[in-house]
Amino acid sequence: MAGAVGVACVGVYGADQPQRAETLGIALQLINIMRDVREDWELGRIYLPQDELTSYGVSETDIAAGRTGPEWRALMAFQASRARAHLEEGLGLLETLDSRSAACVSTFARLYRVTLDRIESRGFDVFDGSLRLSPLTKLRIVGAGLLR
């Protein structure tokens, strides 16, 4: 689904790079999934792949309890690495965009990258709900993007 959103944006931005747009969309969705684990759990959903939870030894009970032990950190480090790889590959899209479109795409990608940095810096503890960027932080990122 996230990749489809990225592909739909290609038409808006005027680039013929659907694969990179899809990859960028996937990166942003992966970061959302990581950030929203607690919120999604409270809504009765888990978007982390079940086979990966099992492979890393993370149970639904761990998620419900907000446990951030070594298994959780290893799983989330894997997810973060995957998201960063998709983000870097997807940002190749910028080379094909006009300057205004590139500024827009790079700005929202930066918002997500800062969110991912925050998740990592907190040892992947996404359970207290305080990972969302403040309006001031968002404004700084957008302002920096506009000044480029």
BAGUDO-469783 format. One record per atom (N, C-alpha, C, O, CB): residue number from 1; residue in one letter; atom name; x, y, z. Coordinates in steps of 0.02 Angstrom, whole numbers, padded with zeros to 5 digits, m for minus. Glycine has a CB too. Layout:
REM BAGUDO-469783
NUM A CA X Y Z .
...
***
This chain:
REM BAGUDO-469783
1 M N 00041 m00059 00000 .
1 M CA 00000 00000 00000 .
1 M C 00043 00063 00000 .
1 M O 00030 00109 m00038 .
1 M CB m00047 00000 00060 .
2 A N 00094 00065 00043 .
2 A CA 00137 00124 00047 .
2 A C 00172 00136 m00019 .
2 A O 00179 00192 m00041 .
2 A CB 00189 00116 00103 .
3 G N 00194 00081 m00051 .
3 G CA 00227 00088 m00116 .
3 G C 00180 00117 m00167 .
3 G O 00201 00156 m00210 .
3 G CB 00254 00021 m00140 .
4 A N 00116 00098 m00163 .
4 A CA 00067 00125 m00210 .
4 A C 00059 00200 m00202 .
4 A O 00050 00236 m00251 .
4 A CB m00001 00090 m00200 .
5 V N 00061 00223 m00140 .
5 V CA 00057 00295 m00128 .
5 V C 00117 00331 m00160 .
5 V O 00109 00383 m00192 .
5 V CB 00055 00310 m00052 .
6 G N 00176 00302 m00153 .
6 G CA 00235 00331 m00184 .
6 G C 00229 00333 m00259 .
6 G O 00246 00383 m00290 .
6 G CB 00296 00291 m00165 .
7 V N 00203 00280 m00289 .
7 V CA 00195 00277 m00362 .
7 V C 00144 00329 m00384 .
7 V O 00153 00362 m00435 .
7 V CB 00173 00206 m00384 .
8 A N 00090 00337 m00345 .
8 A CA 00039 00387 m00363 .
8 A C 00069 00458 m00362 .
8 A O 00048 00501 m00401 .
8 A CB m00021 00383 m00315 .
9 C N 00116 00469 m00318 .
9 C CA 00148 00535 m00313 .
9 C C 00192 00551 m00373 .
9 C O 00204 00609 m00388 .
9 C CB 00189 00540 m00249 .
10 V N 00216 00500 m00407 .
10 V CA 00259 00511 m00465 .
10 V C 00224 00554 m00516 .
10 V O 00253 00600 m00545 .
10 V CB 00280 00444 m00497 .
11 G N 00160 00540 m00528 .
11 G CA 00122 00580 m00575 .
11 G C 00115 00653 m00554 .
11 G O 00116 00698 m00595 .
11 G CB 00053 00551 m00585 .
12 V N 00108 00663 m00488 .
12 V CA 00102 00731 m00462 .
12 V C 00168 00769 m00470 .
12 V O 00168 00827 m00489 .
12 V CB 00081 00729 m00387 .
13 Y N 00224 00735 m00456 .
13 Y CA 00288 00768 m00458 .
13 Y C 00319 00769 m00527 .
13 Y O 00368 00805 m00539 .
13 Y CB 00335 00735 m00410 .
14 G N 00293 00729 m00572 .
14 G CA 00316 00732 m00641 .
14 G C 00379 00692 m00656 .
14 G O 00414 00709 m00704 .
14 G CB 00328 00802 m00659 .
15 A N 00394 00642 m00619 .
15 A CA 00453 00601 m00632 .
15 A C 00431 00532 m00656 .
15 A O 00377 00508 m00637 .
15 A CB 00498 00595 m00569 .
16 D N 00471 00502 m00696 .
16 D CA 00455 00435 m00720 .
16 D C 00501 00384 m00685 .
16 D O 00541 00351 m00717 .
16 D CB 00463 00430 m00797 .
17 Q N 00493 00380 m00620 .
17 Q CA 00534 00335 m00579 .
17 Q C 00489 00297 m00530 .
17 Q O 00497 00303 m00469 .
17 Q CB 00589 00375 m00540 .
18 P N 00442 00257 m00556 .
18 P CA 00395 00224 m00510 .
18 P C 00428 00178 m00460 .
18 P O 00405 00172 m00404 .
18 P CB 00344 00186 m00550 .
19 Q N 00482 00144 m00480 .
19 Q CA 00515 00098 m00434 .
19 Q C 00546 00136 m00374 .
19 Q O 00539 00114 m00317 .
19 Q CB 00569 00058 m00470 .
20 R N 00579 00191 m00389 .
20 R CA 00608 00230 m00333 .
20 R C 00554 00261 m00290 .
20 R O 00561 00265 m00229 .
20 R CB 00654 00285 m00361 .
21 A N 00500 00284 m00322 .
21 A CA 00445 00313 m00283 .
21 A C 00413 00260 m00238 .
21 A O 00396 00274 m00181 .
21 A CB 00392 00343 m00331 .
22 E N 00405 00199 m00264 .
22 E CA 00378 00145 m00224 .
22 E C 00424 00129 m00166 .
22 E O 00401 00119 m00109 .
22 E CB 00367 00082 m00268 .
23 T N 00489 00128 m00179 .
23 T CA 00538 00113 m00126 .
23 T C 00537 00167 m00072 .
23 T O 00541 00152 m00013 .
23 T CB 00608 00107 m00157 .
24 L N 00531 00230 m00093 .
24 L CA 00527 00284 m00044 .
24 L C 00463 00278 m00003 .
24 L O 00465 00288 00058 .
24 L CB 00529 00353 m00080 .
25 G N 00408 00262 m00035 .
25 G CA 00345 00253 00002 .
25 G C 00350 00197 00053 .
25 G O 00324 00203 00109 .
25 G CB 00288 00238 m00046 .
26 I N 00384 00143 00035 .
26 I CA 00394 00087 00081 .
26 I C 00436 00109 00141 .
26 I O 00421 00092 00198 .
26 I CB 00427 00027 00045 .
27 A N 00489 00148 00128 .
27 A CA 00531 00172 00182 .
27 A C 00491 00213 00232 .
27 A O 00497 00203 00293 .
27 A CB 00589 00215 00154 .
28 L N 00449 00258 00207 .
28 L CA 00410 00300 00252 .
28 L C 00360 00259 00292 .
28 L O 00348 00272 00351 .
28 L CB 00373 00354 00212 .
29 Q N 00331 00208 00259 .
29 Q CA 00283 00166 00295 .
29 Q C 00318 00124 00348 .
29 Q O 00291 00115 00403 .
29 Q CB 00247 00120 00245 .
30 L N 00378 00099 00334 .
30 L CA 00415 00061 00384 .
30 L C 00428 00103 00446 .
30 L O 00422 00080 00502 .
30 L CB 00481 00035 00355 .
31 I N 00446 00166 00435 .
31 I CA 00460 00211 00492 .
31 I C 00395 00223 00531 .
31 I O 00396 00225 00592 .
31 I CB 00489 00278 00467 .
32 N N 00340 00232 00495 .
32 N CA 00275 00240 00529 .
32 N C 00259 00178 00571 .
32 N O 00237 00185 00629 .
32 N CB 00219 00252 00478 .
33 I N 00270 00120 00543 .
33 I CA 00255 00058 00580 .
33 I C 00296 00055 00644 .
33 I O 00270 00038 00697 .
33 I CB 00270 m00004 00535 .
34 M N 00360 00071 00639 .
34 M CA 00404 00070 00698 .
34 M C 00380 00120 00750 .
34 M O 00374 00103 00809 .
34 M CB 00476 00085 00678 .
35 R N 00366 00180 00729 .
35 R CA 00345 00233 00775 .
35 R C 00279 00217 00809 .
35 R O 00270 00234 00868 .
35 R CB 00339 00299 00737 .
36 D N 00234 00184 00774 .
36 D CA 00165 00176 00798 .
36 D C 00150 00108 00829 .
36 D O 00092 00090 00836 .
36 D CB 00118 00188 00743 .
37 V N 00201 00070 00848 .
37 V CA 00189 00002 00875 .
37 V C 00140 00004 00933 .
37 V O 00092 m00035 00934 .
37 V CB 00255 m00030 00897 .
38 R N 00151 00047 00981 .
38 R CA 00107 00049 01040 .
38 R C 00036 00069 01020 .
38 R O m00012 00037 01040 .
38 R CB 00135 00099 01092 .
39 E N 00031 00122 00982 .
39 E CA m00035 00146 00961 .
39 E C m00073 00093 00921 .
39 E O m00132 00082 00931 .
39 E CB m00028 00211 00919 .
40 D N m00038 00060 00876 .
40 D CA m00069 00007 00837 .
40 D C m00090 m00051 00882 .
40 D O m00144 m00079 00872 .
40 D CB m00021 m00018 00782 .
41 W N m00048 m00069 00931 .
41 W CA m00066 m00123 00977 .
41 W C m00130 m00106 01013 .
41 W O m00174 m00149 01021 .
41 W CB m00009 m00135 01028 .
42 E N m00136 m00044 01036 .
42 E CA m00196 m00023 01072 .
42 E C m00259 m00026 01028 .
42 E O m00314 m00031 01054 .
42 E CB m00187 00048 01098 .
43 L N m00250 m00024 00963 .
43 L CA m00305 m00030 00915 .
43 L C m00315 m00102 00892 .
43 L O m00355 m00116 00847 .
43 L CB m00294 00015 00856 .
44 G N m00277 m00148 00922 .
44 G CA m00283 m00219 00905 .
44 G C m00247 m00240 00842 .
44 G O m00265 m00289 00811 .
44 G CB m00354 m00235 00898 .
45 R N m00195 m00202 00824 .
45 R CA m00158 m00217 00762 .
45 R C m00084 m00222 00776 .
45 R O m00057 m00190 00820 .
45 R CB m00171 m00163 00709 .
46 I N m00051 m00265 00737 .
46 I CA 00021 m00270 00736 .
46 I C 00042 m00271 00663 .
46 I O 00022 m00315 00625 .
46 I CB 00048 m00333 00775 .
47 Y N 00081 m00223 00643 .
47 Y CA 00103 m00220 00573 .
47 Y C 00173 m00247 00563 .
47 Y O 00195 m00254 00505 .
47 Y CB 00099 m00149 00549 .
48 L N 00208 m00262 00616 .
48 L CA 00273 m00295 00608 .
48 L C 00261 m00366 00584 .
48 L O 00216 m00400 00610 .
48 L CB 00315 m00294 00676 .
49 P N 00299 m00390 00536 .
49 P CA 00287 m00457 00509 .
49 P C 00293 m00511 00563 .
49 P O 00341 m00513 00602 .
49 P CB 00337 m00472 00453 .
50 Q N 00243 m00554 00566 .
50 Q CA 00240 m00607 00616 .
50 Q C 00301 m00653 00613 .
50 Q O 00326 m00674 00665 .
50 Q CB 00177 m00648 00607 .
51 D N 00324 m00669 00553 .
51 D CA 00382 m00713 00547 .
51 D C 00444 m00681 00575 .
51 D O 00488 m00715 00602 .
51 D CB 00393 m00734 00474 .
52 E N 00449 m00615 00569 .
52 E CA 00507 m00580 00596 .
52 E C 00502 m00574 00672 .
52 E O 00552 m00579 00707 .
52 E CB 00514 m00510 00565 .
53 L N 00442 m00562 00698 .
53 L CA 00433 m00563 00771 .
53 L C 00457 m00630 00799 .
53 L O 00494 m00632 00848 .
53 L CB 00359 m00550 00790 .
54 T N 00434 m00684 00768 .
54 T CA 00453 m00751 00790 .
54 T C 00528 m00762 00784 .
54 T O 00560 m00788 00830 .
54 T CB 00416 m00804 00749 .
55 S N 00555 m00742 00728 .
55 S CA 00627 m00752 00715 .
55 S C 00670 m00717 00767 .
55 S O 00724 m00741 00785 .
55 S CB 00644 m00728 00645 .
56 Y N 00648 m00659 00790 .
56 Y CA 00687 m00621 00839 .
56 Y C 00666 m00637 00911 .
56 Y O 00695 m00611 00958 .
56 Y CB 00679 m00547 00827 .
57 G N 00617 m00680 00920 .
57 G CA 00596 m00700 00987 .
57 G C 00554 m00648 01023 .
57 G O 00556 m00643 01084 .
57 G CB 00655 m00715 01028 .
58 V N 00516 m00608 00985 .
58 V CA 00474 m00556 01014 .
58 V C 00401 m00581 01011 .
58 V O 00377 m00600 00957 .
58 V CB 00482 m00487 00977 .
59 S N 00367 m00580 01067 .
59 S CA 00298 m00604 01069 .
59 S C 00249 m00544 01073 .
59 S O 00269 m00488 01086 .
59 S CB 00287 m00651 01129 .
60 E N 00187 m00559 01062 .
60 E CA 00135 m00508 01070 .
60 E C 00131 m00486 01143 .
60 E O 00115 m00428 01157 .
60 E CB 00066 m00534 01046 .
61 T N 00146 m00531 01189 .
61 T CA 00148 m00514 01260 .
61 T C 00202 m00462 01273 .
61 T O 00193 m00417 01314 .
61 T CB 00160 m00577 01303 .
62 D N 00260 m00470 01239 .
62 D CA 00314 m00420 01246 .
62 D C 00291 m00352 01222 .
62 D O 00305 m00301 01254 .
62 D CB 00376 m00442 01206 .
63 I N 00255 m00351 01166 .
63 I CA 00231 m00287 01139 .
63 I C 00180 m00257 01187 .
63 I O 00182 m00198 01202 .
63 I CB 00199 m00297 01069 .
64 A N 00134 m00298 01211 .
64 A CA 00083 m00273 01258 .
64 A C 00114 m00244 01320 .
64 A O 00089 m00194 01347 .
64 A CB 00034 m00330 01277 .
65 A N 00169 m00273 01344 .
65 A CA 00202 m00250 01405 .
65 A C 00252 m00194 01390 .
65 A O 00280 m00164 01437 .
65 A CB 00238 m00307 01439 .
66 G N 00264 m00179 01327 .
66 G CA 00313 m00127 01309 .
66 G C 00384 m00147 01326 .
66 G O 00425 m00104 01344 .
66 G CB 00296 m00064 01345 .
67 R N 00400 m00211 01320 .
67 R CA 00468 m00235 01336 .
67 R C 00517 m00216 01281 .
67 R O 00504 m00227 01222 .
67 R CB 00468 m00312 01346 .
68 T N 00572 m00187 01302 .
68 T CA 00623 m00165 01254 .
68 T C 00689 m00201 01266 .
68 T O 00742 m00170 01267 .
68 T CB 00633 m00089 01258 .
69 G N 00685 m00266 01276 .
69 G CA 00744 m00306 01289 .
69 G C 00786 m00315 01226 .
69 G O 00771 m00286 01174 .
69 G CB 00725 m00373 01317 .
70 P N 00838 m00356 01231 .
70 P CA 00883 m00365 01174 .
70 P C 00849 m00392 01112 .
70 P O 00868 m00375 01056 .
70 P CB 00939 m00412 01194 .
71 E N 00799 m00435 01121 .
71 E CA 00764 m00462 01063 .
71 E C 00727 m00407 01026 .
71 E O 00730 m00403 00964 .
71 E CB 00713 m00517 01085 .
72 W N 00693 m00364 01063 .
72 W CA 00656 m00308 01034 .
72 W C 00704 m00261 00998 .
72 W O 00692 m00240 00941 .
72 W CB 00617 m00270 01088 .
73 R N 00759 m00244 01031 .
73 R CA 00807 m00198 01001 .
73 R C 00837 m00227 00937 .
73 R O 00848 m00191 00889 .
73 R CB 00863 m00181 01051 .
74 A N 00850 m00292 00937 .
74 A CA 00878 m00324 00876 .
74 A C 00827 m00322 00819 .
74 A O 00844 m00307 00762 .
74 A CB 00898 m00397 00891 .
75 L N 00764 m00337 00835 .
75 L CA 00711 m00334 00784 .
75 L C 00705 m00263 00756 .
75 L O 00701 m00253 00695 .
75 L CB 00644 m00356 00814 .
76 M N 00703 m00215 00800 .
76 M CA 00694 m00146 00778 .
76 M C 00756 m00119 00742 .
76 M O 00749 m00079 00696 .
76 M CB 00677 m00101 00837 .
77 A N 00815 m00141 00761 .
77 A CA 00875 m00121 00725 .
77 A C 00872 m00148 00654 .
77 A O 00892 m00113 00607 .
77 A CB 00939 m00147 00761 .
78 F N 00847 m00209 00646 .
78 F CA 00838 m00237 00580 .
78 F C 00788 m00196 00540 .
78 F O 00800 m00181 00481 .
78 F CB 00814 m00310 00584 .
79 Q N 00733 m00177 00571 .
79 Q CA 00682 m00136 00537 .
79 Q C 00711 m00068 00518 .
79 Q O 00698 m00042 00463 .
79 Q CB 00619 m00128 00582 .
80 A N 00749 m00038 00563 .
80 A CA 00780 00027 00549 .
80 A C 00828 00023 00491 .
80 A O 00830 00067 00448 .
80 A CB 00815 00054 00612 .
81 S N 00868 m00030 00490 .
81 S CA 00915 m00040 00435 .
81 S C 00878 m00047 00369 .
81 S O 00898 m00018 00318 .
81 S CB 00960 m00101 00447 .
82 R N 00825 m00085 00369 .
82 R CA 00784 m00094 00309 .
82 R C 00755 m00027 00287 .
82 R O 00757 m00009 00228 .
82 R CB 00727 m00145 00323 .
83 A N 00728 00011 00335 .
83 A CA 00698 00076 00318 .
83 A C 00750 00123 00290 .
83 A O 00737 00158 00240 .
83 A CB 00665 00108 00380 .
84 R N 00810 00126 00320 .
84 R CA 00862 00170 00294 .
84 R C 00884 00150 00224 .
84 R O 00896 00194 00181 .
84 R CB 00923 00169 00341 .
85 A N 00890 00086 00211 .
85 A CA 00909 00063 00143 .
85 A C 00857 00084 00092 .
85 A O 00874 00108 00038 .
85 A CB 00919 m00014 00142 .
86 H N 00794 00075 00109 .
86 H CA 00740 00096 00063 .
86 H C 00740 00172 00055 .
86 H O 00729 00197 m00001 .
86 H CB 00672 00072 00089 .
87 L N 00751 00207 00109 .
87 L CA 00751 00280 00106 .
87 L C 00807 00305 00059 .
87 L O 00795 00347 00016 .
87 L CB 00760 00310 00176 .
88 E N 00866 00279 00068 .
88 E CA 00922 00301 00026 .
88 E C 00910 00284 m00047 .
88 E O 00922 00326 m00091 .
88 E CB 00987 00268 00049 .
89 E N 00886 00224 m00061 .
89 E CA 00872 00205 m00130 .
89 E C 00816 00248 m00159 .
89 E O 00821 00273 m00215 .
89 E CB 00853 00131 m00134 .
90 G N 00764 00258 m00120 .
90 G CA 00707 00297 m00144 .
90 G C 00724 00370 m00156 .
90 G O 00695 00401 m00201 .
90 G CB 00652 00293 m00094 .
91 L N 00771 00397 m00118 .
91 L CA 00789 00467 m00127 .
91 L C 00826 00480 m00192 .
91 L O 00838 00537 m00210 .
91 L CB 00831 00491 m00069 .
92 G N 00845 00427 m00228 .
92 G CA 00872 00435 m00295 .
92 G C 00820 00469 m00340 .
92 G O 00837 00496 m00393 .
92 G CB 00893 00368 m00325 .
93 L N 00758 00466 m00320 .
93 L CA 00704 00499 m00356 .
93 L C 00716 00574 m00363 .
93 L O 00696 00605 m00412 .
93 L CB 00637 00487 m00320 .
94 L N 00749 00604 m00313 .
94 L CA 00760 00677 m00313 .
94 L C 00796 00701 m00376 .
94 L O 00784 00756 m00399 .
94 L CB 00799 00697 m00251 .
95 E N 00841 00659 m00402 .
95 E CA 00880 00679 m00461 .
95 E C 00836 00691 m00522 .
95 E O 00857 00726 m00568 .
95 E CB 00931 00626 m00477 .
96 T N 00776 00663 m00522 .
96 T CA 00733 00667 m00581 .
96 T C 00677 00719 m00573 .
96 T O 00636 00728 m00618 .
96 T CB 00702 00600 m00596 .
97 L N 00676 00754 m00516 .
97 L CA 00622 00801 m00502 .
97 L C 00644 00873 m00514 .
97 L O 00704 00889 m00509 .
97 L CB 00598 00793 m00430 .
98 D N 00596 00916 m00529 .
98 D CA 00612 00988 m00533 .
98 D C 00626 01011 m00462 .
98 D O 00612 00976 m00413 .
98 D CB 00553 01029 m00565 .
99 S N 00655 01070 m00456 .
99 S CA 00680 01094 m00390 .
99 S C 00624 01099 m00338 .
99 S O 00636 01082 m00280 .
99 S CB 00714 01161 m00399 .
100 R N 00565 01123 m00357 .
100 R CA 00511 01129 m00307 .
100 R C 00488 01061 m00283 .
100 R O 00478 01050 m00223 .
100 R CB 00452 01167 m00337 .
101 S N 00479 01015 m00329 .
101 S CA 00457 00948 m00310 .
101 S C 00510 00913 m00269 .
101 S O 00495 00879 m00220 .
101 S CB 00440 00906 m00373 .
102 A N 00573 00921 m00288 .
102 A CA 00628 00891 m00251 .
102 A C 00630 00918 m00179 .
102 A O 00642 00881 m00132 .
102 A CB 00696 00903 m00286 .
103 A N 00619 00983 m00172 .
103 A CA 00619 01014 m00105 .
103 A C 00563 00984 m00062 .
103 A O 00573 00971 m00003 .
103 A CB 00610 01091 m00110 .
104 C N 00505 00974 m00092 .
104 C CA 00449 00945 m00055 .
104 C C 00464 00874 m00034 .
104 C O 00455 00856 00025 .
104 C CB 00385 00947 m00098 .
105 V N 00486 00832 m00081 .
105 V CA 00499 00762 m00066 .
105 V C 00556 00756 m00015 .
105 V O 00551 00716 00031 .
105 V CB 00516 00723 m00130 .
106 S N 00609 00794 m00025 .
106 S CA 00666 00788 00022 .
106 S C 00647 00813 00091 .
106 S O 00673 00787 00141 .
106 S CB 00726 00828 m00005 .
107 T N 00602 00862 00096 .
107 T CA 00580 00886 00161 .
107 T C 00541 00834 00199 .
107 T O 00554 00822 00258 .
107 T CB 00539 00950 00153 .
108 F N 00492 00802 00166 .
108 F CA 00454 00752 00204 .
108 F C 00497 00691 00218 .
108 F O 00487 00658 00269 .
108 F CB 00391 00732 00167 .
109 A N 00545 00675 00175 .
109 A CA 00591 00620 00189 .
109 A C 00634 00637 00250 .
109 A O 00649 00594 00291 .
109 A CB 00636 00605 00128 .
110 R N 00654 00700 00255 .
110 R CA 00694 00722 00313 .
110 R C 00653 00717 00378 .
110 R O 00680 00697 00430 .
110 R CB 00718 00795 00302 .
111 L N 00589 00733 00375 .
111 L CA 00545 00727 00433 .
111 L C 00545 00654 00458 .
111 L O 00550 00640 00518 .
111 L CB 00473 00750 00417 .
112 Y N 00540 00608 00411 .
112 Y CA 00540 00538 00429 .
112 Y C 00608 00515 00453 .
112 Y O 00613 00475 00499 .
112 Y CB 00517 00495 00370 .
113 R N 00661 00539 00422 .
113 R CA 00729 00520 00443 .
113 R C 00742 00543 00514 .
113 R O 00771 00506 00553 .
113 R CB 00782 00550 00395 .
114 V N 00721 00603 00531 .
114 V CA 00729 00628 00600 .
114 V C 00690 00585 00649 .
114 V O 00713 00570 00704 .
114 V CB 00707 00702 00605 .
115 T N 00630 00564 00629 .
115 T CA 00591 00519 00671 .
115 T C 00628 00453 00682 .
115 T O 00631 00428 00738 .
115 T CB 00521 00506 00639 .
116 L N 00656 00425 00628 .
116 L CA 00694 00363 00634 .
116 L C 00755 00373 00678 .
116 L O 00771 00330 00719 .
116 L CB 00716 00338 00564 .
117 D N 00790 00429 00670 .
117 D CA 00847 00443 00713 .
117 D C 00826 00445 00787 .
117 D O 00862 00420 00830 .
117 D CB 00880 00511 00694 .
118 R N 00769 00475 00800 .
118 R CA 00744 00480 00869 .
118 R C 00727 00410 00897 .
118 R O 00742 00396 00955 .
118 R CB 00681 00525 00871 .
119 I N 00696 00369 00855 .
119 I CA 00680 00300 00877 .
119 I C 00745 00264 00895 .
119 I O 00749 00232 00948 .
119 I CB 00643 00262 00820 .
120 E N 00795 00268 00853 .
120 E CA 00858 00235 00866 .
120 E C 00893 00262 00928 .
120 E O 00919 00224 00968 .
120 E CB 00905 00241 00805 .
121 S N 00893 00329 00935 .
121 S CA 00928 00359 00992 .
121 S C 00896 00340 01059 .
121 S O 00928 00345 01111 .
121 S CB 00930 00434 00984 .
122 R N 00833 00321 01058 .
122 R CA 00799 00301 01119 .
122 R C 00802 00226 01130 .
122 R O 00764 00198 01170 .
122 R CB 00726 00323 01117 .
123 G N 00847 00192 01095 .
123 G CA 00854 00120 01104 .
123 G C 00793 00082 01081 .
123 G O 00779 00027 01106 .
123 G CB 00868 00105 01176 .
124 F N 00757 00110 01033 .
124 F CA 00698 00079 01003 .
124 F C 00640 00073 01052 .
124 F O 00596 00031 01042 .
124 F CB 00715 00011 00976 .
125 D N 00640 00114 01104 .
125 D CA 00582 00115 01150 .
125 D C 00529 00160 01119 .
125 D O 00531 00221 01124 .
125 D CB 00603 00141 01221 .
126 V N 00481 00128 01087 .
126 V CA 00427 00164 01052 .
126 V C 00362 00161 01091 .
126 V O 00308 00177 01065 .
126 V CB 00418 00136 00982 .
127 F N 00366 00140 01154 .
127 F CA 00305 00124 01191 .
127 F C 00275 00181 01232 .
127 F O 00219 00174 01256 .
127 F CB 00319 00068 01235 .
128 D N 00311 00236 01240 .
128 D CA 00281 00289 01281 .
128 D C 00246 00342 01240 .
128 D O 00217 00389 01268 .
128 D CB 00334 00321 01324 .
129 G N 00248 00336 01174 .
129 G CA 00210 00382 01131 .
129 G C 00240 00450 01121 .
129 G O 00207 00494 01093 .
129 G CB 00143 00390 01159 .
130 S N 00301 00462 01143 .
130 S CA 00330 00529 01138 .
130 S C 00377 00538 01079 .
130 S O 00418 00583 01078 .
130 S CB 00367 00545 01202 .
131 L N 00370 00495 01029 .
131 L CA 00416 00498 00972 .
131 L C 00393 00547 00917 .
131 L O 00432 00561 00872 .
131 L CB 00425 00430 00942 .
132 R N 00335 00570 00921 .
132 R CA 00310 00616 00869 .
132 R C 00349 00681 00873 .
132 R O 00367 00705 00927 .
132 R CB 00233 00630 00877 .
133 L N 00362 00709 00815 .
133 L CA 00400 00771 00812 .
133 L C 00356 00829 00834 .
133 L O 00297 00832 00816 .
133 L CB 00428 00783 00742 .
134 S N 00384 00875 00871 .
134 S CA 00346 00933 00893 .
134 S C 00334 00979 00833 .
134 S O 00371 00976 00784 .
134 S CB 00383 00970 00950 .
135 P N 00284 01022 00838 .
135 P CA 00273 01070 00784 .
135 P C 00335 01113 00770 .
135 P O 00349 01130 00712 .
135 P CB 00213 01114 00800 .
136 L N 00372 01131 00823 .
136 L CA 00432 01172 00814 .
136 L C 00486 01134 00775 .
136 L O 00518 01162 00731 .
136 L CB 00459 01195 00882 .
137 T N 00495 01071 00792 .
137 T CA 00544 01029 00757 .
137 T C 00524 01022 00684 .
137 T O 00566 01028 00639 .
137 T CB 00551 00960 00790 .
138 K N 00461 01010 00672 .
138 K CA 00437 01004 00602 .
138 K C 00448 01069 00565 .
138 K O 00470 01069 00507 .
138 K CB 00362 00986 00601 .
139 L N 00434 01125 00597 .
139 L CA 00443 01190 00565 .
139 L C 00516 01202 00548 .
139 L O 00532 01229 00495 .
139 L CB 00418 01245 00610 .
140 R N 00561 01184 00593 .
140 R CA 00633 01191 00579 .
140 R C 00654 01150 00519 .
140 R O 00692 01174 00477 .
140 R CB 00674 01171 00640 .
141 I N 00630 01088 00515 .
141 I CA 00647 01044 00460 .
141 I C 00620 01072 00394 .
141 I O 00655 01073 00344 .
141 I CB 00621 00973 00472 .
142 V N 00558 01093 00395 .
142 V CA 00527 01121 00335 .
142 V C 00563 01185 00315 .
142 V O 00577 01196 00256 .
142 V CB 00452 01134 00346 .
143 G N 00579 01228 00363 .
143 G CA 00615 01289 00349 .
143 G C 00683 01276 00318 .
143 G O 00702 01309 00269 .
143 G CB 00623 01330 00412 .
144 A N 00719 01228 00345 .
144 A CA 00785 01210 00317 .
144 A C 00777 01185 00246 .
144 A O 00818 01200 00202 .
144 A CB 00820 01157 00362 .
145 G N 00724 01146 00234 .
145 G CA 00712 01121 00166 .
145 G C 00697 01176 00116 .
145 G O 00717 01173 00058 .
145 G CB 00654 01072 00166 .
146 L N 00662 01227 00139 .
146 L CA 00645 01283 00095 .
146 L C 00706 01327 00080 .
146 L O 00709 01358 00027 .
146 L CB 00589 01325 00127 .
147 L N 00753 01329 00126 .
147 L CA 00812 01370 00117 .
147 L C 00865 01338 00072 .
147 L O 00913 01370 00052 .
147 L CB 00843 01386 00183 .
148 R N 00856 01274 00056 .
148 R CA 00906 01239 00016 .
148 R C 00905 01262 m00056 .
148 R O 00943 01237 m00097 .
148 R CB 00894 01165 00018 .
***
